[in-house]
């Protein structure tokens, strides 16, 4: 039940399950009339469970990619029931939130706004949030199954575990629905690292997903790779309060980037438009301080971290030909075949 439907055969009857017309399959949500164990994330977790329960006689790496809470939010009904509509809280929004945005910021906010307007105008905003929360809890259950299997396999005490997501999500903040912005909602993600010999803790330092590879390298005792942009987070695993001078840098589309320190978020777009937010007093990023003379030094300090050059674009999916029967991708120029079902 992935993006938006990966099963053989016709799409299940009843679309749109959300009750909102005009959103398309990708943006739909609901509980489908199929067994809970037939949802794709359950099948993905099944694979991981089988792998982890097997005896392992050498070091292993397992990547378990759960699709939810990515759209469409199709999960079993019991997860919707966990969040009664009367207890679902809408996000904090302001009618004038976009008034101080530069042109490129407005453009990003307006992308996919029509999806949000359709949901809101249909009176289904709370229903959509309910589906989002249900999808998170569904994914959480699958993570729990995988961790239980790790315990059962006898390797929990000598295995590094990393739980993370690739992006956040707007649920109406700044009038936006989806990802694809440089604000907090789209760029902040959960990141949990459990490693042998390190005690539990909470860290508020800003870090990047680029830091995961160097971190795993060090935890596994492998040699560092100088060309990597990220840095190892092992010092923070040892002491979450250790001094950390690096902000997190995020790019979206060529020339647009955000720099997030522990207190501030600075955004600069390809046309020079800027935003600056003080999260100490403005956690919802409502007040753009980029034009404030009192914050010129802060802005200049964060701007030092902006990318100075941009890498060439990677090949897109247009460079490959996908065969759904064999589940393979063939590069159109080189003929190289990549299988998608290999463990």
C-alpha positions in Angstrom: 0.0 0.0 0.0 2.8 2.3 -0.8 3.0 5.1 -3.3 0.1 5.1 -3.8 -0.7 1.4 -4.5 1.8 -1.4 -5.0 -0.4 -4.4 -5.1 -1.2 -6.3 -8.2 -4.9 -6.0 -9.2 -7.3 -3.0 -9.1 -7.3 -0.2 -6.6 -9.6 -1.0 -3.7 -13.2 0.2 -4.1 -14.2 3.2 -2.0 -11.8 5.9 -3.2 -11.6 8.6 -2.0 -11.5 7.0 1.5 -10.9 10.4 3.0 -14.1 11.8 1.8 -12.3 14.7 0.1 -12.8 14.8 -3.6 -10.0 16.1 -5.9 -7.0 15.1 -3.8 -5.9 12.2 -5.8 -4.7 8.8 -4.6 -1.4 10.1 -3.2 -3.2 12.4 -0.7 -5.9 10.0 0.4 -6.3 8.4 3.9 -8.4 5.8 5.5 -8.7 2.2 6.6 -8.9 -0.4 3.8 -10.9 -3.6 3.9 -7.8 -5.9 3.9 -6.2 -7.8 6.7 -3.8 -5.8 8.9 -0.9 -8.2 8.1 -1.4 -7.4 4.4 -0.4 -3.8 4.6 3.0 -3.2 3.1 4.7 -1.9 6.2 3.7 -5.1 8.0 5.3 -7.1 5.2 8.5 -5.0 5.4 8.6 -5.5 9.2 8.0 -9.3 8.6 11.2 -9.4 6.4 13.2 -7.6 9.1 11.8 -9.9 11.8 12.8 -13.0 9.9 16.3 -11.7 9.3 16.9 -10.7 12.9 15.6 -14.0 14.3 18.2 -15.9 12.3 21.5 -16.8 13.9 24.2 -14.3 12.7 27.8 -15.4 12.6 29.3 -12.1 11.3 28.5 -8.3 11.6 25.4 -7.3 9.7 23.7 -4.1 8.4 19.9 -4.1 8.1 18.0 -1.1 6.7 14.3 -1.4 7.4 12.4 1.3 5.5 8.8 1.8 6.7 6.6 3.8 4.4 4.2 5.3 6.9 3.6 8.1 7.9 4.2 8.9 4.2 1.0 9.5 2.2 -1.4 7.9 1.5 -2.3 7.4 5.2 -3.7 3.9 4.8 -3.5 2.0 8.1 -5.8 -0.5 10.0 -8.8 1.0 11.7 -7.6 0.3 15.3 -4.9 3.0 14.8 -7.6 5.6 13.9 -9.5 4.6 17.0 -6.5 5.6 19.1 -7.2 9.2 18.3 -10.8 10.3 18.8 -11.6 13.3 16.7 -12.7 15.3 19.8 -9.2 15.0 21.2 -7.3 15.9 18.0 -5.8 19.4 18.2 -5.3 21.5 15.1 -1.8 23.1 14.6 -1.2 26.7 15.7 -1.7 29.0 12.7 -1.9 32.7 12.2 -3.9 34.4 9.4 -1.1 37.0 8.8 1.8 34.4 8.9 2.8 34.9 5.3 2.8 38.7 5.3 6.6 39.0 6.1 7.8 36.3 3.7 10.0 37.0 0.7 8.8 36.0 -2.7 10.5 32.6 -2.8 9.2 31.8 0.6 5.6 32.6 -0.5 6.1 30.4 -3.6 7.0 27.4 -1.5 4.1 28.0 0.9 1.7 28.2 -2.1 2.9 24.9 -3.5 0.2 22.3 -2.7 -1.8 24.8 -0.8 -4.8 23.7 -2.8 -4.6 20.3 -1.2 -4.9 21.9 2.3 -7.7 24.2 1.2 -9.7 21.2 -0.1 -9.2 19.3 3.1 -10.1 22.4 5.3 -13.0 23.5 3.2 -14.5 19.9 3.3 -14.4 20.0 7.1 -11.8 17.2 7.2 -8.8 18.9 8.7 -9.1 17.1 12.0 -9.7 13.8 10.1 -6.5 14.3 8.2 -4.5 14.9 11.4 -6.2 11.8 12.9 -4.9 9.8 9.9 -1.4 11.3 10.3 -1.3 10.3 14.0 -2.7 6.9 13.2 0.0 6.4 10.6 2.7 7.3 13.1 1.3 4.8 15.7 1.1 2.1 13.0 4.7 2.7 12.1 5.6 2.6 15.8 4.0 -0.8 16.1 6.1 -2.1 13.3 9.3 -0.7 14.8 8.3 -2.4 18.1 8.0 -5.7 16.2 11.5 -5.3 14.7 13.0 -4.4 18.1 11.4 -7.4 19.7 12.9 -9.6 17.0 16.3 -8.1 17.7 15.9 -9.0 21.4 14.8 -12.5 20.5 17.8 -13.0 18.2 20.2 -12.3 21.0 22.0 -9.4 19.4 20.3 -6.4 21.1 23.3 -5.8 23.4 25.9 -5.5 20.5 23.8 -3.8 17.8 23.7 -0.1 16.9 20.1 1.1 16.3 19.2 4.3 14.4 15.6 5.5 14.0 15.1 8.5 11.7 12.9 10.0 9.1 13.9 11.7 5.8 11.7 14.8 6.3 9.0 16.5 8.3 5.5 17.5 7.3 3.3 20.6 7.2 -0.3 20.0 8.4 -1.6 23.5 7.5 1.2 25.6 9.1 1.9 28.6 6.9 -1.1 27.4 4.8 1.0 24.6 3.5 0.4 20.8 3.1 3.2 18.4 2.4 7.0 18.8 2.7 9.2 20.8 0.3 9.9 23.9 2.4 12.9 25.1 4.5 10.8 25.7 7.7 10.9 23.8 10.9 7.9 21.6 10.1 9.5 20.2 6.9 13.1 19.9 8.0 13.0 18.7 11.6 12.9 14.9 12.0 13.0 12.4 14.8 16.5 10.9 15.4 17.1 8.2 17.9 20.5 6.4 18.3 21.0 3.5 20.6 24.6 2.2 20.8 26.3 -0.3 23.1 28.2 1.4 25.9 26.2 4.7 25.7 23.6 5.7 28.3 20.2 7.0 27.3 19.8 10.8 27.1 18.2 13.7 25.3 20.3 16.0 23.1 19.1 19.4 21.9 22.1 20.1 19.7 21.3 20.6 16.0 22.6 17.8 13.8 22.2 16.6 10.2 21.3 13.3 8.7 24.7 13.7 6.9 26.2 12.9 10.2 24.8 9.4 10.4 27.4 7.7 8.1 30.4 9.2 10.0 28.7 8.2 13.3 28.2 4.6 12.3 31.7 4.5 10.9 33.1 5.5 14.3 30.8 3.2 16.3 31.8 0.3 14.2 35.5 1.1 14.5 35.9 1.9 10.8 38.3 4.5 9.3 36.8 7.9 8.8 36.4 9.2 5.2 37.7 12.7 4.8 35.5 13.6 1.9 32.3 13.3 4.0 30.5 16.5 4.8 29.0 15.1 8.0 30.7 14.6 11.3 30.5 11.9 13.9 27.9 12.3 16.6 29.7 10.0 19.0 30.8 12.9 21.3 27.1 13.8 21.7 26.2 10.2 22.5 28.8 10.3 25.3 27.6 13.7 26.6 24.5 15.3 25.1 25.6 18.7 26.6 29.0 18.7 25.1 30.0 21.9 23.2 28.7 21.8 19.6 29.4 24.7 17.3 28.0 23.3 14.1 24.5 24.2 12.9 22.4 21.9 10.7 22.3 22.9 7.0 19.4 21.9 4.8 19.0 22.6 1.1 15.9 22.4 -1.1 16.2 23.0 -4.8 19.3 24.6 -6.2 20.3 27.8 -4.4 17.9 27.6 -1.5 19.2 26.7 2.0 18.5 26.9 5.7 20.9 27.1 8.6 19.5 25.9 12.0 21.4 26.6 15.2 20.1 25.7 18.6 18.3 29.1 18.8 17.9 30.4 15.3 16.8 29.4 11.8 18.2 31.4 8.9 17.0 30.9 5.3 18.3 32.4 2.1 16.7 31.7 -1.3 18.4 31.7 -4.6 17.2 35.3 -5.4 18.6 36.7 -2.1 15.4 36.6 -0.1 15.9 36.0 3.5 14.2 34.8 6.7 15.4 34.6 10.3 13.5 33.2 13.2 14.3 33.2 16.9 13.1 29.8 18.3 13.6 30.9 21.8 10.6 33.3 21.6 9.1 32.2 18.3 8.8 28.4 18.0 6.2 28.6 15.2 8.4 30.9 13.0 5.8 33.6 12.8 8.1 36.7 13.0 10.7 37.1 10.3 13.6 39.0 11.7 15.8 39.1 8.6 15.4 42.8 8.2 16.1 43.6 11.8 19.2 45.6 12.4 19.4 44.1 15.9 19.9 40.7 14.4 22.4 41.6 11.7 25.3 39.9 13.5 23.3 36.7 14.1 22.3 36.6 10.5 25.9 37.1 9.3 27.2 34.4 11.6 24.7 31.8 10.3 25.2 32.9 6.7 28.8 31.6 7.0 27.5 28.1 6.9 25.6 28.5 3.6 26.8 26.3 0.8 29.4 28.0 -1.4 28.9 25.8 -4.4 26.3 23.3 -5.5 26.9 19.7 -6.8 25.7 18.7 -10.2 22.2 17.1 -10.1 22.1 13.3 -9.8 20.4 11.3 -12.5 16.6 11.3 -12.1 14.3 8.4 -12.4 13.9 9.3 -16.1 17.4 7.8 -16.5 16.0 4.4 -15.7 13.4 2.0 -17.0 11.4 0.2 -14.4 10.0 -3.3 -15.0 7.2 -4.1 -12.4 7.2 -7.8 -13.3 10.9 -8.4 -12.4 11.1 -5.4 -10.0 14.2 -4.1 -11.7 15.6 -0.8 -12.8 17.6 -0.7 -16.0 19.8 2.3 -16.7 18.9 3.5 -20.2 22.5 4.4 -21.2 24.6 1.8 -19.5 22.2 -1.1 -19.4 23.1 -1.8 -15.8 20.3 -3.7 -14.0 19.5 -3.1 -10.4 17.1 -5.5 -8.6 14.7 -4.0 -6.0 14.1 -7.3 -4.1 17.6 -8.1 -3.0 18.1 -8.4 0.8 
